[in-house]
Amino acid sequence: MKRVLMFIFLGALVLGASRVDPIDEVLAKGGLVKEDVHFDRALMDFYGGGPYRLKIFDLLVNRPLEIPYYNRLFVHQLFEGGDRLAQGVFFASLRTDAAVRRGLIQHPYAAMKEALAEEEDKFSYALDQLKEVSGQEDFTCEFEPPQWSPETEEALSVIILASAQAIEMRNLAFRDLSVEEQERLWEKSLSYIGDDTALTTEDVYFVEEAIGRVEYSLLYAGLEDLTMVLDTLIPFIDSLKAQLPRFEFETPYGMVKIAGEGDDEYDGDYLLLIETGGDEYYERAGANPDIAHPLSVVIDLEGSDRYINPSHDPAIAAGVLGAGILIDWRGDDVYESNGTGEGAGLFGLGLLYDREGTDHYEGFSNCQGSGTFGAGILVDVAGDDRYRGIRGIQGYGFTKGCGLLLDLAGDDRYVARNDTVPFPSPQSPDYNAAMAQGFGFGKRADFTDGKSLAGGVGVLADAQGDDTYEAGVFAQGCGYWYGVGMLTDREGNDTYSGVWYVQGSGAHFAVGVLNDVSGNDTYSAFKNMAQGAGHDFTVGYLLEEAGNDVYNAPNLSLGGGNASGFGFFWDSQGDDVYNVTAKTTLGLANIGSRGGLRDRCLCLGLFMDTGGGNDTYPRDKPARNNRTWFQPGLNAKEPLDTEIGVGLDR
């Protein structure tokens, strides 16, 4: 009996040991507990900042060990509801501290149906509301009601009503800026993001000060209502596209047109365009051309279409001081733009939604889910797609901005090009400073005029497929200057390649997160700061949840903390291979110079490989299967107890 009790006791001890949180275990190796892992904000704030710091940054940087939970909460919800237009608008508003939850009490479609219920001529009533918003009461819409069903009339009337409301709320959002100031802001903000050398210091300050004069919650409220209406009505409109009446007429805000079969070409200003079939060619689609036309909605229901913008003007799914919405329902499509677009917002919202087909996206800069002082959203629901661009692309968020690229299915390829280098990186001038593939960026001016701007949020989320990610510098879940960058890939055997500041990393008071949920993946970085590395009060986190993975790592990687930064790496399952020869890696921290405030700030490198896999490590490193280890800082002559590098394989 005593022997049985002894076995039970020992079994309980073993079971209890197996339940020890690996984070508690690895931190204990460095003499820490979870409560110790945070930045000293009083010391951190000595170094700079800037207005428009976002709540998501404060949350993640203050609770770095909880980043996997918050990433799952914030990003993974997109995979469940991302096939809705309104989901992206809500996500962007929430992430940029302008949250609106329209439809919480009543869906806007139901409210607008009620407003139309007593009207005999519903479409004329909707047009009257549009004229009232414009203030052009003497404007005459030359429109003769066609033979259409009551359901069709009601559906189109609701879209016009929602558009009128979105314009009205947009005007309220910009009410603190005169018409002349809005015209100037339109011109100067485009020069601002285009690095126009002719832009004066006064112009720069005018653009930056305008951020605080826009009421973003009003802007997003009207657009969230509109996208909720479109989510409801587009499937219905698609179901009767053959019976839709064909007409076109002018409104105070551009043309309203429904077009039929045939291969058409478009280059006009449309408030609303519905194309029911054919292989179309668009030079402008879903882009508001000026402040007099603050909204454009283009819906293409059928065909393999080409959206080609040869100019540098915003033209394809671009919103500048307004909103541009482009919805392509079916077909293998091509999107090419030299200007802002393909889901880009600048003091506005640009939304591109592609539901079916194998698509090709080619851009230059500020495109493919790019938000600067606004929101840029690109959603591709299905197909093996190709995304190519150079800078500020594929989930890029600048100040008070959110850039989101959401791809829900297919074997996709994301390329931040380096075959030409118009934006050479200071770190490695042979490569572009890509600012891509889940990158949050801010303006650091503590070493110039001090007029810094805290960064925005950039998110790339891919749900399924064997995907490829290629970039140079600043990409793949990376942040800079109070920015937050997040890349999440849920399924597939993926390949990540980059150079410097990539794959869950960042610099200068930022957060960078890469989360790959499942699949046998390969990570390669060639220069510095990658795969869970944080520099200068930054949290860099790479979380690999399942699969047999290969890591080709540079210096400052795999849980590398530098200059009071936190680098976190966690591979939770699989037989993994770690190829690395550099020093600051596999759980190592290096504050750097001595004698300053940093001496009292925690610098942490944390590496974890759990799940019982048979992993391969370099022979000259302390990392081994079924082991914990501590690595002191690199300066053996002046060691600091705030430099803590720890690792665990379990």
C-alpha positions as CSV (number, residue, x, y, z in Angstrom):
1,M,0.0,0.0,0.0
2,K,2.8,2.4,0.9
3,R,4.5,1.6,-2.5
4,V,1.2,2.5,-4.3
5,L,0.9,5.7,-2.4
6,M,4.5,6.6,-3.3
7,F,3.9,6.0,-7.0
8,I,0.8,8.2,-6.8
9,F,2.8,10.9,-5.0
10,L,5.6,10.8,-7.6
11,G,3.2,10.8,-10.4
12,A,1.5,13.9,-9.0
13,L,4.9,15.6,-8.8
14,V,5.7,14.7,-12.4
15,L,2.3,15.9,-13.6
16,G,2.6,19.1,-11.6
17,A,6.0,19.7,-13.1
18,S,4.7,19.2,-16.6
19,R,2.1,21.9,-16.0
20,V,4.6,24.6,-15.1
21,D,4.1,27.5,-17.4
22,P,7.2,27.5,-19.7
23,I,7.3,31.3,-19.5
24,D,7.6,31.1,-15.7
25,E,10.3,28.5,-16.0
26,V,12.5,30.4,-18.5
27,L,12.1,33.7,-16.7
28,A,13.2,32.0,-13.4
29,K,16.4,31.1,-15.1
30,G,17.1,34.8,-15.3
31,G,15.8,35.6,-11.8
32,L,12.6,37.1,-13.1
33,V,8.9,36.7,-12.7
34,K,6.2,37.8,-15.2
35,E,5.5,41.0,-13.3
36,D,9.1,42.1,-13.9
37,V,8.8,42.0,-17.7
38,H,7.8,45.5,-18.6
39,F,9.4,48.8,-19.7
40,D,10.0,51.5,-17.1
41,R,7.7,54.0,-18.7
42,A,9.0,56.9,-16.6
43,L,12.5,56.4,-18.0
44,M,11.3,55.4,-21.5
45,D,9.3,58.6,-21.9
46,F,12.5,60.7,-21.6
47,Y,13.5,59.7,-25.1
48,G,10.7,61.2,-27.2
49,G,7.3,60.4,-28.5
50,G,4.9,62.6,-30.4
51,P,1.1,63.0,-30.5
52,Y,-1.4,60.4,-31.7
53,R,0.1,57.5,-29.8
54,L,-2.5,54.7,-30.2
55,K,-4.0,52.7,-27.4
56,I,-3.1,49.4,-29.1
57,F,0.6,50.4,-28.9
58,D,0.3,51.2,-25.1
59,L,-1.5,48.0,-24.5
60,L,1.0,45.7,-26.3
61,V,4.2,47.5,-25.1
62,N,3.0,47.5,-21.5
63,R,1.9,43.9,-21.5
64,P,4.5,42.2,-23.8
65,L,4.1,38.7,-22.5
66,E,0.4,38.8,-23.4
67,I,1.0,39.7,-27.0
68,P,0.0,36.2,-28.3
69,Y,-3.4,36.6,-26.6
70,Y,-4.1,40.1,-27.9
71,N,-2.9,39.2,-31.4
72,R,-5.3,36.3,-31.5
73,L,-8.1,38.5,-30.1
74,F,-7.5,41.4,-32.6
75,V,-6.3,39.7,-35.8
76,H,-7.8,36.3,-35.8
77,Q,-11.3,37.7,-35.6
78,L,-10.7,39.0,-39.1
79,F,-10.6,35.4,-40.4
80,E,-14.1,34.8,-39.0
81,G,-15.8,37.9,-40.3
82,G,-13.3,39.2,-42.9
83,D,-15.5,38.4,-45.9
84,R,-17.7,41.4,-44.9
85,L,-16.8,44.9,-46.1
86,A,-17.8,46.5,-42.8
87,Q,-15.5,44.3,-40.8
88,G,-12.5,46.0,-42.2
89,V,-13.8,49.5,-41.5
90,F,-14.7,48.6,-38.0
91,F,-11.2,47.0,-37.4
92,A,-9.5,50.2,-38.7
93,S,-11.6,52.5,-36.6
94,L,-11.0,50.5,-33.5
95,R,-7.3,50.2,-34.0
96,T,-6.9,54.0,-34.5
97,D,-8.9,55.1,-31.5
98,A,-11.9,56.3,-33.5
99,A,-14.0,53.3,-32.8
100,V,-17.6,53.2,-34.0
101,R,-19.9,50.1,-33.7
102,R,-22.7,50.9,-36.0
103,G,-25.5,48.5,-36.0
104,L,-25.1,47.7,-32.3
105,I,-28.7,48.8,-31.7
106,Q,-30.2,48.7,-35.2
107,H,-28.8,47.7,-38.6
108,P,-28.5,50.7,-40.9
109,Y,-30.2,48.8,-43.7
110,A,-33.3,48.4,-41.5
111,A,-33.3,52.0,-40.5
112,M,-33.0,53.2,-44.1
113,K,-35.8,50.9,-45.2
114,E,-38.0,52.4,-42.5
115,A,-37.2,55.9,-43.8
116,L,-38.3,54.8,-47.3
117,A,-41.4,52.9,-46.2
118,E,-43.8,55.9,-46.5
119,E,-42.4,57.1,-49.8
120,E,-44.2,56.3,-53.0
121,D,-41.2,57.2,-55.2
122,K,-38.4,55.8,-53.1
123,F,-35.5,56.5,-55.6
124,S,-36.5,60.1,-56.1
125,Y,-36.7,60.5,-52.3
126,A,-33.1,59.2,-52.0
127,L,-31.9,61.5,-54.7
128,D,-33.5,64.4,-52.9
129,Q,-31.6,63.5,-49.8
130,L,-28.4,63.5,-51.9
131,K,-29.2,67.0,-53.3
132,E,-29.9,68.3,-49.8
133,V,-26.5,67.1,-48.5
134,S,-24.8,68.8,-51.5
135,G,-26.6,72.1,-50.8
136,Q,-27.4,72.3,-54.6
137,E,-31.1,72.4,-54.3
138,D,-31.4,73.8,-57.9
139,F,-29.6,70.7,-59.3
140,T,-31.8,68.6,-61.4
141,C,-31.1,64.8,-61.7
142,E,-32.3,64.0,-65.2
143,F,-33.6,60.5,-64.4
144,E,-36.6,58.7,-65.7
145,P,-37.7,55.8,-63.5
146,P,-37.4,52.6,-65.4
147,Q,-39.5,49.5,-65.2
148,W,-38.2,47.8,-62.1
149,S,-39.4,45.7,-59.3
150,P,-40.2,47.3,-55.9
151,E,-37.4,45.2,-54.4
152,T,-34.8,46.6,-56.9
153,E,-36.0,50.1,-56.5
154,E,-35.7,49.8,-52.7
155,A,-32.2,48.3,-52.8
156,L,-30.8,51.0,-55.1
157,S,-32.6,53.7,-53.1
158,V,-31.0,52.4,-49.9
159,I,-27.5,52.5,-51.4
160,I,-28.1,56.1,-52.5
161,L,-29.4,57.0,-49.0
162,A,-26.4,55.4,-47.4
163,S,-24.1,57.3,-49.8
164,A,-25.7,60.6,-49.0
165,Q,-25.3,59.9,-45.2
166,A,-21.7,58.9,-45.7
167,I,-21.0,62.2,-47.5
168,E,-22.8,64.2,-44.9
169,M,-20.8,62.6,-42.1
170,R,-17.6,63.0,-44.0
171,N,-18.4,66.8,-44.3
172,L,-19.0,66.9,-40.5
173,A,-15.7,65.2,-39.9
174,F,-13.9,67.9,-41.9
175,R,-16.0,70.8,-40.7
176,D,-13.1,72.5,-38.9
177,L,-11.3,72.9,-42.2
178,S,-12.5,75.5,-44.7
179,V,-13.0,74.5,-48.4
180,E,-9.8,76.3,-49.2
181,E,-7.9,74.4,-46.5
182,Q,-9.3,71.1,-47.7
183,E,-8.2,71.8,-51.2
184,R,-4.7,72.7,-49.9
185,L,-4.7,69.6,-47.7
186,W,-5.6,67.4,-50.7
187,E,-2.7,68.6,-52.7
188,K,-0.1,68.9,-49.9
189,S,-0.9,65.5,-48.3
190,L,-0.3,63.7,-51.6
191,S,3.0,65.5,-51.9
192,Y,3.8,64.6,-48.2
193,I,3.5,60.9,-48.8
194,G,5.2,61.2,-52.2
195,D,8.4,62.7,-50.6
196,D,8.0,65.8,-52.8
197,T,11.1,67.9,-52.3
198,A,9.2,71.0,-53.2
199,L,7.1,70.7,-50.1
200,T,8.0,73.5,-47.7
201,T,8.3,73.2,-44.0
202,E,5.1,75.2,-43.6
203,D,3.3,72.8,-45.8
204,V,4.6,69.8,-43.8
205,Y,3.4,71.4,-40.5
206,F,0.0,72.3,-42.1
207,V,-0.5,68.6,-43.1
208,E,0.5,67.3,-39.7
209,E,-1.6,69.8,-37.8
210,A,-4.6,68.9,-39.9
211,I,-4.7,65.4,-38.3
212,G,-6.0,66.9,-35.1
213,R,-8.7,68.9,-36.9
214,V,-10.4,65.8,-38.4
215,E,-13.1,63.9,-36.4
216,Y,-12.3,60.4,-37.6
217,S,-15.2,58.7,-35.7
218,L,-17.7,60.6,-37.8
219,L,-15.9,59.7,-41.0
220,Y,-15.8,56.0,-40.2
221,A,-19.4,56.0,-38.9
222,G,-20.9,57.0,-42.2
223,L,-18.6,54.6,-44.1
224,E,-19.3,51.7,-41.8
225,D,-23.1,52.2,-42.4
226,L,-22.5,52.3,-46.1
227,T,-20.4,49.1,-46.1
228,M,-22.9,47.3,-43.9
229,V,-25.6,48.3,-46.5
230,L,-23.4,47.0,-49.3
231,D,-22.7,43.7,-47.4
232,T,-26.5,43.2,-47.2
233,L,-27.5,44.2,-50.8
234,I,-24.7,43.2,-53.1
235,P,-25.6,39.4,-53.0
236,F,-29.2,40.4,-53.8
237,I,-28.1,42.7,-56.7
238,D,-25.9,40.0,-58.0
239,S,-28.8,37.5,-58.0
240,L,-30.8,39.7,-60.4
241,K,-28.0,41.3,-62.4
242,A,-29.5,40.1,-65.7
243,Q,-32.8,42.0,-64.8
244,L,-31.2,45.2,-63.6
245,P,-32.3,48.3,-65.5
246,R,-29.6,50.1,-67.5
247,F,-29.3,53.8,-67.0
248,E,-27.0,56.6,-66.2
249,F,-27.4,60.2,-64.9
250,E,-25.5,62.9,-63.2
251,T,-25.7,63.8,-59.6
252,P,-24.0,66.6,-57.6
253,Y,-21.3,64.1,-56.6
254,G,-20.7,62.3,-59.9
255,M,-22.4,59.9,-62.3
256,V,-24.7,57.1,-61.2
257,K,-24.6,54.3,-63.7
258,I,-25.7,50.7,-64.2
259,A,-24.1,49.0,-67.2
260,G,-24.8,45.7,-68.9
261,E,-22.9,43.1,-70.8
262,G,-20.0,44.0,-73.0
263,D,-16.3,44.9,-72.6
264,D,-16.3,48.5,-71.5
265,E,-13.7,51.1,-70.7
266,Y,-14.1,53.6,-67.8
267,D,-12.3,56.7,-66.8
268,G,-14.8,59.0,-65.2
269,D,-16.1,60.3,-61.9
270,Y,-18.7,58.0,-60.5
271,L,-20.6,58.3,-57.3
272,L,-22.0,54.8,-58.0
273,L,-21.2,52.4,-60.9
274,I,-22.6,48.9,-61.1
275,E,-21.1,46.8,-63.9
276,T,-23.0,43.5,-64.4
277,G,-20.8,41.7,-66.9
278,G,-17.9,41.8,-69.3
279,D,-14.1,42.1,-69.2
280,E,-13.7,45.8,-68.3
281,Y,-10.8,48.2,-68.4
282,Y,-10.7,50.9,-65.7
283,E,-8.2,53.8,-65.4
284,R,-10.1,55.0,-62.4
285,A,-12.4,52.9,-60.2
286,G,-13.5,53.5,-56.7
287,A,-11.4,56.6,-56.1
288,N,-12.7,60.1,-55.2
289,P,-11.0,62.6,-57.5
290,D,-11.3,65.7,-55.4
291,I,-13.0,67.2,-52.3
292,A,-16.1,68.1,-54.5
293,H,-16.5,64.3,-55.1
294,P,-15.8,62.8,-51.7
295,L,-17.2,59.4,-52.4
296,S,-17.0,56.8,-55.2
297,V,-18.4,53.3,-55.1
298,V,-17.7,50.9,-58.1
299,I,-19.1,47.4,-58.1
300,D,-18.1,44.9,-60.8
301,L,-20.0,41.7,-60.7
302,E,-18.5,39.6,-63.5
303,G,-15.5,39.3,-65.7
304,S,-11.8,39.3,-65.7
305,D,-11.0,43.0,-65.4
306,R,-8.0,45.2,-65.7
307,Y,-7.6,48.2,-63.4
308,I,-4.7,50.1,-64.7
309,N,-3.6,53.5,-63.5
310,P,-0.6,54.8,-65.6
311,S,-0.5,58.1,-63.7
312,H,0.7,59.0,-60.2
313,D,-2.7,60.2,-59.1
314,P,-4.9,58.3,-56.7
315,A,-7.2,56.2,-59.0
316,I,-8.0,52.7,-57.9
317,A,-9.7,52.1,-54.5
318,A,-8.2,55.3,-53.1
319,G,-9.8,57.6,-50.5
320,V,-8.2,61.1,-50.1
321,L,-10.2,63.3,-47.7
322,G,-13.1,61.0,-48.6
323,A,-13.6,57.4,-49.6
324,G,-13.0,55.2,-52.6
325,I,-14.6,51.7,-52.6
326,L,-14.0,49.1,-55.3
327,I,-15.7,45.8,-55.2
328,D,-14.9,43.1,-57.7
329,W,-17.2,40.0,-57.3
330,R,-15.8,37.5,-59.8
331,G,-13.0,37.0,-62.3
332,D,-9.2,36.8,-62.6
333,D,-8.2,40.5,-62.3
334,V,-5.2,42.7,-62.7
335,Y,-4.6,45.7,-60.6
336,E,-1.7,48.0,-61.5
337,S,-1.1,51.5,-60.1
338,N,1.7,54.0,-60.1
339,G,-0.3,56.2,-57.6
340,T,-1.9,55.8,-54.2
341,G,-4.5,53.1,-54.4
342,E,-5.4,49.4,-54.4
343,G,-6.8,50.0,-50.9
344,A,-5.2,53.2,-49.7
345,G,-6.5,55.9,-47.4
346,L,-5.1,59.4,-46.9
347,F,-7.2,61.4,-44.5
348,G,-9.9,59.0,-45.7
349,L,-10.7,55.4,-46.6
350,G,-9.6,53.3,-49.6
351,L,-11.2,49.9,-49.7
352,L,-10.6,47.2,-52.3
353,Y,-12.6,44.0,-52.0
354,D,-12.0,41.1,-54.5
355,R,-14.2,38.1,-53.9
356,E,-13.1,35.4,-56.4
357,G,-10.3,34.7,-58.9
358,T,-6.6,34.5,-59.3
359,D,-5.5,38.1,-59.1
360,H,-2.3,40.1,-59.7
361,Y,-1.6,43.3,-57.7
362,E,1.2,45.6,-58.8
363,G,1.9,48.9,-57.2
364,F,4.6,51.4,-56.4
365,S,4.1,52.9,-53.0
366,N,1.2,53.7,-50.6
367,C,-0.9,50.9,-51.8
368,Q,-2.3,47.3,-51.2
369,G,-3.7,48.1,-47.7
370,S,-2.0,51.4,-46.8
371,G,-3.3,53.9,-44.3
372,T,-1.8,57.3,-43.7
373,F,-3.9,59.6,-41.4
374,G,-6.7,57.3,-42.5
375,A,-7.5,53.7,-43.4
376,G,-6.5,51.5,-46.3
377,I,-8.0,48.1,-46.7
378,L,-7.5,45.3,-49.3
379,V,-9.5,42.1,-48.8
380,D,-9.0,39.2,-51.2
381,V,-11.4,36.3,-50.4
382,A,-10.2,33.5,-52.7
383,G,-7.5,32.6,-55.3
384,D,-3.8,32.2,-55.7
385,D,-2.8,35.9,-55.7
386,R,0.4,37.9,-56.3
387,Y,1.1,41.2,-54.6
388,R,4.1,43.3,-55.6
389,G,5.2,46.8,-54.7
390,I,8.0,48.8,-53.3
391,R,7.2,50.9,-50.2
392,G,4.4,51.5,-47.8
393,I,2.5,48.4,-49.0
394,Q,0.7,45.2,-48.0
395,G,-0.5,46.3,-44.6
396,Y,1.2,49.6,-43.8
397,G,0.0,52.1,-41.2
398,F,1.4,55.6,-40.7
399,T,0.4,58.1,-38.0
400,K,-3.3,57.9,-37.1
401,G,-3.6,55.3,-39.8
402,C,-4.4,51.7,-40.2
403,G,-3.3,49.6,-43.2
404,L,-4.9,46.1,-43.6
405,L,-4.3,43.4,-46.2
406,L,-6.5,40.4,-45.5
407,D,-6.3,37.3,-47.8
408,L,-8.6,34.5,-46.9
409,A,-7.5,31.6,-49.2
410,G,-5.0,30.6,-51.8
411,D,-1.3,30.1,-52.3
412,D,-0.2,33.7,-52.3
413,R,3.1,35.6,-52.9
414,Y,3.9,38.9,-51.3
415,V,6.9,40.7,-52.7
416,A,8.3,44.0,-51.5
417,R,10.6,44.5,-54.5
418,N,14.3,45.1,-54.5
419,D,15.1,44.8,-58.2
420,T,15.0,48.6,-58.3
421,V,15.9,50.7,-55.2
422,P,14.2,54.1,-55.2
423,F,14.0,54.1,-51.4
424,P,17.3,52.8,-50.2
425,S,17.4,51.8,-46.6
426,P,20.0,53.5,-44.3
427,Q,20.7,50.1,-42.8
428,S,21.4,48.4,-46.1
429,P,21.3,50.7,-49.1
430,D,21.2,47.9,-51.6
431,Y,17.6,47.2,-50.4
432,N,14.5,49.4,-50.1
433,A,13.1,50.5,-46.8
434,A,10.0,48.5,-47.7
435,M,7.7,49.3,-44.7
436,A,5.6,46.4,-45.8
437,Q,3.8,43.2,-44.9
438,G,2.5,44.3,-41.6
439,F,4.4,47.4,-40.7
440,G,3.6,50.3,-38.4
441,F,5.5,53.5,-38.9
442,G,5.9,56.9,-37.1
443,K,7.9,60.0,-37.7
444,R,11.0,60.2,-35.5
445,A,12.1,63.8,-35.1
446,D,13.8,63.8,-31.7
447,F,17.1,64.4,-33.5
448,T,15.8,67.1,-35.9
449,D,13.1,69.6,-35.0
450,G,11.4,67.5,-32.3
451,K,8.1,67.4,-34.1
452,S,7.7,63.6,-33.9
453,L,4.5,61.7,-34.8
454,A,3.6,58.4,-33.1
455,G,3.2,55.6,-35.6
456,G,0.1,53.8,-36.9
457,V,-0.9,50.1,-37.3
458,G,0.0,47.9,-40.2
459,V,-1.6,44.4,-40.4
460,L,-1.2,41.6,-42.9
461,A,-3.4,38.6,-42.2
462,D,-3.4,35.4,-44.4
463,A,-5.8,32.6,-43.5
464,Q,-4.9,29.7,-45.8
465,G,-2.4,28.5,-48.4
466,D,1.3,27.9,-48.9
467,D,2.5,31.5,-49.0
468,T,5.8,33.3,-49.8
469,Y,6.8,36.6,-48.2
470,E,9.8,38.5,-49.6
471,A,11.2,41.9,-48.5
472,G,14.3,43.9,-47.8
473,V,14.3,46.1,-44.7
474,F,11.4,46.8,-42.3
475,A,8.8,44.2,-43.1
476,Q,6.9,41.1,-42.0
477,G,5.5,42.1,-38.6
478,C,7.7,45.1,-37.8
479,G,7.3,48.5,-36.1
480,Y,9.1,51.8,-35.9
481,W,8.6,54.8,-33.6
482,Y,5.5,54.0,-31.6
483,G,4.1,52.0,-34.5
484,V,2.6,48.5,-34.4
485,G,3.2,46.0,-37.2
486,M,1.5,42.5,-37.2
487,L,1.7,39.6,-39.7
488,T,-0.4,36.6,-39.0
489,D,-0.5,33.5,-41.2
490,R,-3.0,30.8,-40.0
491,E,-2.4,27.8,-42.3
492,G,0.1,26.5,-44.8
493,N,3.8,25.8,-45.5
494,D,5.2,29.3,-45.8
495,T,8.5,30.9,-46.7
496,Y,9.7,34.1,-45.2
497,S,12.8,35.9,-46.5
498,G,14.1,39.3,-45.6
499,V,17.2,41.3,-44.7
500,W,17.1,43.6,-41.7
501,Y,14.3,44.4,-39.2
502,V,12.0,41.6,-40.4
503,Q,10.0,38.7,-39.0
504,G,8.7,39.9,-35.7
505,S,11.1,42.8,-34.9
506,G,11.3,46.6,-34.7
507,A,13.2,49.6,-33.6
508,H,12.8,52.7,-31.5
509,F,9.7,52.4,-29.2
510,A,7.6,50.1,-31.3
511,V,6.0,46.7,-31.5
512,G,6.5,44.0,-34.2
513,V,4.7,40.7,-34.2
514,L,4.8,37.7,-36.5
515,N,2.5,34.8,-35.7
516,D,2.4,31.7,-37.8
517,V,-0.2,29.2,-36.6
518,S,0.5,26.0,-38.5
519,G,2.6,24.5,-41.2
520,N,6.2,23.6,-42.0
521,D,7.8,27.0,-42.5
522,T,11.1,28.4,-43.4
523,Y,12.5,31.7,-42.1
524,S,15.5,33.4,-43.6
525,A,17.0,36.8,-42.7
526,F,20.5,37.9,-43.9
527,K,21.7,40.9,-42.0
528,N,20.3,41.8,-38.6
529,M,17.3,42.1,-36.2
530,A,14.9,39.3,-37.1
531,Q,12.8,36.5,-35.9
532,G,11.8,37.9,-32.5
533,A,14.2,40.8,-31.9
534,G,13.6,44.2,-30.2
535,H,15.8,47.3,-30.4
536,D,15.6,50.5,-28.3
537,F,12.5,50.0,-26.1
538,T,10.8,47.9,-28.8
539,V,9.1,44.5,-28.4
540,G,9.8,42.1,-31.2
541,Y,7.8,38.8,-31.0
542,L,7.9,35.7,-33.3
543,L,5.3,33.1,-32.3
544,E,5.4,29.8,-34.2
545,E,2.6,27.6,-33.0
546,A,3.0,24.3,-35.0
547,G,5.1,22.6,-37.6
548,N,8.6,21.4,-38.4
549,D,10.4,24.7,-39.1
550,V,13.7,25.9,-40.3
551,Y,15.3,29.2,-39.1
552,N,18.2,30.7,-41.0
553,A,19.0,33.6,-38.6
554,P,21.3,36.6,-38.5
555,N,22.7,38.5,-35.5
556,L,20.1,39.8,-33.1
557,S,17.5,37.1,-33.6
558,L,15.6,34.2,-32.1
559,G,15.0,36.1,-28.9
560,G,17.5,39.0,-29.1
561,G,17.1,42.1,-27.0
562,N,19.2,45.2,-27.8
563,A,19.5,48.7,-26.3
564,S,16.8,48.2,-23.7
565,G,14.6,46.2,-26.1
566,F,12.7,43.0,-25.7
567,G,13.1,40.1,-28.1
568,F,10.7,37.2,-27.7
569,F,10.8,34.0,-29.7
570,W,8.5,31.0,-29.1
571,D,8.2,27.9,-31.3
572,S,5.6,25.8,-29.5
573,Q,5.7,22.5,-31.5
574,G,7.6,20.6,-34.0
575,D,11.1,19.3,-34.9
576,D,12.9,22.5,-35.8
577,V,16.3,23.4,-37.2
578,Y,18.2,26.5,-36.0
579,N,21.0,27.7,-38.3
580,V,22.7,30.6,-36.7
581,T,26.3,31.6,-35.9
582,A,26.0,35.2,-34.6
583,K,26.3,36.1,-30.9
584,T,23.1,37.9,-29.9
585,T,20.7,35.1,-30.5
586,L,18.9,32.2,-28.9
587,G,17.9,34.3,-25.9
588,L,20.5,37.0,-25.3
589,A,20.4,40.7,-24.4
590,N,22.8,43.5,-25.0
591,I,22.1,47.0,-23.6
592,G,25.2,48.5,-25.4
593,S,26.9,51.6,-24.1
594,R,27.2,52.2,-20.3
595,G,26.6,55.1,-18.1
596,G,23.1,56.3,-19.1
597,L,19.5,55.7,-18.1
598,R,19.5,52.4,-20.0
599,D,21.7,50.9,-17.2
600,R,18.6,50.8,-15.1
601,C,16.2,49.6,-17.8
602,L,15.6,45.9,-18.4
603,C,16.9,44.5,-21.6
604,L,15.6,41.0,-22.3
605,G,16.2,38.3,-24.8
606,L,13.9,35.3,-24.4
607,F,13.9,32.1,-26.4
608,M,11.5,29.1,-26.0
609,D,11.0,25.9,-28.0
610,T,8.4,23.8,-26.4
611,G,6.2,20.8,-27.4
612,G,8.8,18.0,-27.1
613,G,10.2,18.2,-30.6
614,N,13.6,16.9,-31.6
615,D,15.4,20.1,-32.5
616,T,18.7,20.9,-34.1
617,Y,20.9,23.6,-32.6
618,P,24.5,24.8,-33.4
619,R,27.1,23.0,-31.5
620,D,28.8,26.1,-30.2
621,K,25.6,27.5,-28.6
622,P,24.2,26.7,-25.1
623,A,20.8,25.7,-26.6
624,R,20.0,22.0,-26.4
625,N,17.0,19.8,-26.3
626,N,15.4,19.6,-22.8
627,R,17.5,22.3,-21.3
628,T,17.3,25.8,-19.9
629,W,20.1,28.3,-20.2
630,F,21.2,31.8,-19.2
631,Q,23.4,34.0,-21.3
632,P,25.0,37.2,-19.9
633,G,25.4,40.3,-21.9
634,L,28.3,40.8,-24.4
635,N,30.2,43.3,-22.2
636,A,32.0,41.0,-19.7
637,K,34.1,43.8,-18.3
638,E,31.1,45.9,-17.2
639,P,28.2,43.4,-16.6
640,L,24.8,44.7,-15.8
641,D,22.1,42.8,-14.0
642,T,19.5,44.4,-16.2
643,E,20.9,42.4,-19.2
644,I,19.1,39.1,-19.1
645,G,19.2,36.5,-21.8
646,V,17.4,33.2,-21.2
647,G,16.3,30.2,-23.2
648,L,14.4,27.0,-22.8
649,D,13.8,23.8,-24.8
650,R,11.2,21.6,-23.3
